[in-house]
Structures are given as structure tokens and as C-alpha cells.
């Protein structure tokens, strides 16, 4: 399935992609774009990704109304953030904040998370 969203993970020098097939893939840009990891854990398609540098976590969200926190080095899901009642349309870190992330769903609800 084609990538829906991309984000850069600077510590690992990889590009993370996510798709509607519920898969997150990491691509090693030093090794000419070779796929290094593949994560699965969403029940529906993924629409957004965000890397949270201070906690070294990759966040993904989408049509299943859940934000998943991943350890990209280990390839495991660390936590799930629940609270949206609609598909999640966007994630963003808060500038000048080490641990806060905002999410918005297709119903227009915004939520602030302390990760």
C-alpha cells in the first residue's frame, strides 16, 4: 500500500512511513533506502506519524481512533493513547515543550497529550 505519511527519525537516520494497510515501515537512508523494520498494531489505516525526540518515541494514529506510541529501536508498541471518538487526522509536537503532543480528529476535537 502506498505511504500516506512520512516522518524523519534523526537519531536512527531513518525515514518512517505509514499506510492505509496498517503498516509502519522504517527506511535506512544511509543504505540507499533499504527497509529495516516493519511494525503492525493498528486495526485500521494510519493517517499520521510524529516523532517525539525527547522521549525517542514514534507516534502513529488513524482510522481506529487510537494513538500508538512505538519504540522505533526495538520495534515494539509501548503504549496506546485513547480518547478520540472519531478518526484521527493529525498529530503534532508542541514547540518548546519536551513531552506535549496535540491531536485532532475528523470531528474537529483537539486533545493535548503528555507523553
Phi and psi in degrees as a GROMACS rama.xvg file:
@    title "Ramachandran Plot"
@    xaxis  label "Phi"
@    yaxis  label "Psi"
@TYPE xy
-64.4511  149.13  UNK-2
-64.8663  137.213  UNK-3
-94.3965  -32.353  UNK-4
-151.796  150.88  UNK-5
-131.545  149.486  UNK-6
-150.983  148.326  UNK-7
-92.2178  136.444  UNK-8
-113.239  97.4621  UNK-9
-64.1782  -38.0386  UNK-10
-63.6091  -30.7637  UNK-11
-99.7959  -8.90968  UNK-12
53.4488  47.6408  UNK-13
-128.963  155.418  UNK-14
-102.169  130.02  UNK-15
-101.161  135.852  UNK-16
-126.007  152.639  UNK-17
-138.029  153.961  UNK-18
-141.826  171.485  UNK-19
-70.7522  -10.7951  UNK-20
-81.6449  10.6471  UNK-21
75.1541  17.8872  UNK-22
-112.306  137.48  UNK-23
-108.072  132.737  UNK-24
-125.767  142.448  UNK-25
-107.421  136.767  UNK-26
-122.09  122.695  UNK-27
-79.2436  108.861  UNK-28
-79.1109  -16.7091  UNK-29
-74.2754  -36.3199  UNK-30
-95.2631  40.2379  UNK-31
60.0219  38.9914  UNK-32
77.6553  22.9546  UNK-33
-69.5675  136.331  UNK-34
-72.6697  130.373  UNK-35
-108.954  -34.6066  UNK-36
-142.917  155.647  UNK-37
-139.354  126.811  UNK-38
-116.33  142.856  UNK-39
-132.71  142.566  UNK-40
179.552  -7.20979  UNK-41
-93.5206  149.484  UNK-42
-89.069  -14.1655  UNK-43
-139.511  177.585  UNK-44
-58.4969  151.038  UNK-45
-99.8918  132.168  UNK-46
-114.281  -14.1102  UNK-47
-152.623  150.703  UNK-48
-135.245  146.95  UNK-49
-151.069  132.908  UNK-50
-97.3013  128.974  UNK-51
-105.981  98.6571  UNK-52
-55.6869  -50.2542  UNK-53
-60.4912  -31.0423  UNK-54
-104.954  2.54577  UNK-55
49.6063  48.6188  UNK-56
-123.374  145.534  UNK-57
-103.601  126.781  UNK-58
-105.201  138.771  UNK-59
-133.11  151.09  UNK-60
-157.45  164.843  UNK-61
179.534  -137.672  UNK-62
-73.5831  -11.3135  UNK-63
-89.3351  4.04911  UNK-64
71.3342  12.5253  UNK-65
-118.046  140.333  UNK-66
-100.964  121.73  UNK-67
-101.12  136.259  UNK-68
-103.169  127.268  UNK-69
-118.333  145.199  UNK-70
-92.7266  104.249  UNK-71
-67.6929  -23.4308  UNK-72
-71.6772  -41.3944  UNK-73
-91.0817  -20.2128  UNK-74
74.7559  29.0887  UNK-75
-122.405  149.915  UNK-76
-80.2069  126.759  UNK-77
-93.2725  -34.4304  UNK-78
-162.747  164.878  UNK-79
-127.531  136.306  UNK-80
-107.637  120.204  UNK-81
-117.946  149.328  UNK-82
158.642  -17.1024  UNK-83
-82.9919  144.331  UNK-84
-108.929  9.39991  UNK-85
-140.637  165.47  UNK-86
-58.7322  142.197  UNK-87
-88.8593  128.552  UNK-88
-99.3797  -24.0034  UNK-89
-161.78  152.221  UNK-90
-133.914  144.335  UNK-91
-155.1  140.137  UNK-92
-73.1922  156.882  UNK-93
-94.5326  124.002  UNK-94
-57.3399  143.828  UNK-95
64.1369  17.6851  UNK-96
-127.777  131.263  UNK-97
-78.7432  -26.5541  UNK-98
-129.717  4.99517  UNK-99
-102.517  138.38  UNK-100
-132.896  141.796  UNK-101
-111.843  142.203  UNK-102
-126.8  153.638  UNK-103
-136.405  139.828  UNK-104
-108.953  174.378  UNK-105
-69.6808  -13.5649  UNK-106
-84.6956  -7.20999  UNK-107
95.4979  5.09459  UNK-108
-80.8501  129.003  UNK-109
-105.296  141.939  UNK-110
-132.863  142.01  UNK-111
-106.15  129.296  UNK-112
-119.358  140.233  UNK-113
-103.089  104.162  UNK-114
